[in-house]
Amino acid sequence: MALPSSVLFCCDHNAIRSPMAEGMMKKFYGRQVYVQSAGVRSDMDVDGFSIAVCAEIGVNLERHRTRSFHELQQWGDDLGAFDLVVALSPASQRQALELTRFFHLDVEYWPIMDPTGLGEGREARLAAYRLTRDQIRDHLLKRFGPPTEV
């Protein structure tokens, strides 16, 4: 399947799932695809556990700054310019469908587990975040094919 020229990943806060997806997409497919992420809200910083589990696979999320759909538009990214919006949570799917009513734009929903609050202790929490990371990776590979960059 051909890569789209631009993809927007979205979730609830742009702090866990969508930054993971954005970072992995950039690492796997390089500059072939313009990639951004957004949340329904941007009231949190990128999650430290997300940073840690993505670093394990060579994806750096430390510089990621959370943003909402509204902020994304304010900063110059027109939703209509994306070829594909991938929603990683039910709330972000509803928001994406609402915002894209007036655009011819594909919205896909990938049911990705929210690892927030799962597990007792650091190792159990990291394990939950790794499962989320791996779910996203598996969806990326299934949808877009093997990485073109590593």
N, C-alpha and C positions, 0 to 999 in steps of 0.2 A: 504494500500500500504506500502511495506517495506521501511524503511528509507535507503537512500544511505549511504555509509560509509564516503563519502567526498563530499562537495558542495562548489563551488566558486560562490559568488554573485558579479555582476559587474554593474557599471553604468559609468557616464561620468568622474567624478572627485574623486570618492570614498570618498565623503564628506557628502552625505545626504542619498540617497536611499540604496546603498549597505551596508554602516555601520549599518543602521537600520535593514536590513534583516539579516546580520551576528549576530548582538546582539540578536535579537528576536529568531533566530534559536538556538543559544547557550542556551538561557534561556528556551525555550520550550522543547528542545530535549537533553540538557546536553551534556555529553561526548560521547554519542552514535554516533555522527557524527562529523567528522573533518570539520570545517567551516572556510573559509577565505573570504575576499572581496578585490576587486581591481577596479581601474578605467582605462579608456582609458588614462587619464592623472592624475597626483597627484600634481597638482599645487595649491591646496587649503588645508586648515585645515578642520577638521570635523566641520560641521556647528553647531553653538550654538543653533539654534532652534531645530535641530535634537536631540541634547543632552537633551534639555528641555522636548520635548514630549516623548522621550523614557524613561526618568527618571520617568515620570508619571506612567508608567507600570512596573517599576522595572528593566529596562534595562539600564546599565551604559555604555555610549559611551565616557566618558571623557578621557579614556586612548587610544582611537583609534588613530592610526597614518595612514594617507592616504598613499596609494601605488598604483602604476600603474601596468599594466600587466608585463611590462618590469622589474620593481623593484621586483615584486613577484618572477619572475624567477631568478633574481640575488640573491635573499635571500634564494633560495633553494626550492621553491615550483614549481615543474614541473607540468605544466598544464595537461599533460597526466596522472597524478596521481589522478586527480579528477574524480569522477563518474558522476558528473553533474555540468554544468555551467548554472547559471540562470542570464540572462541579463535583466536588469531593464530599459534600455534605448535603442533606436535604434542604436546609435553609439557603445555602448558596445556589442550589438548583432553582428554587423558587425565585430568588432574587435575579438570577441570570435570565430566566425565562421572562420575567417581568420587564427587565431592562432591554431585552432584545426583541420585544414584540414588534418593533418598527424596523428591524434590520433582518435581512436574509442571512441568518447566522446559525450554524449548527451548535447545539448545546447537548453535550453528553453527560450522563451521570455515572460516575464510578463510585460504588458504595465502599468507601474506605473507613476503616475503624478509627474512631477518635480515642487515642491512648490516654487522654487526660484522666488522671486519678486512678488509673489501673495499676495494680501491683503494690505490694508493701515493700518498702526499701528501695534503694537505688538500683540494684541489679534487676529486680522484678520490673521496675518501671522502664529501665533500658530495654528489657526484653519485649515489653509491650510496644515501645516506640520502634524497635527493630521490625516487629510484625507489620506495623503500619508502613514503615519505609519499604519493606519487601512487597507488600500489597501494591503500593504505588509503582515500584519497579516492574513488577509482573504485568501490570496494566499497560505501562509505557511500552514494554517490549512486545506485548501482544498487539497493541494498537499501531505502533510505529515501526516495528521490526528491530533487528539487531542494531546496537549502537554503531554509528558511523565514526565516532571519535571515542577515545578512551584516555 
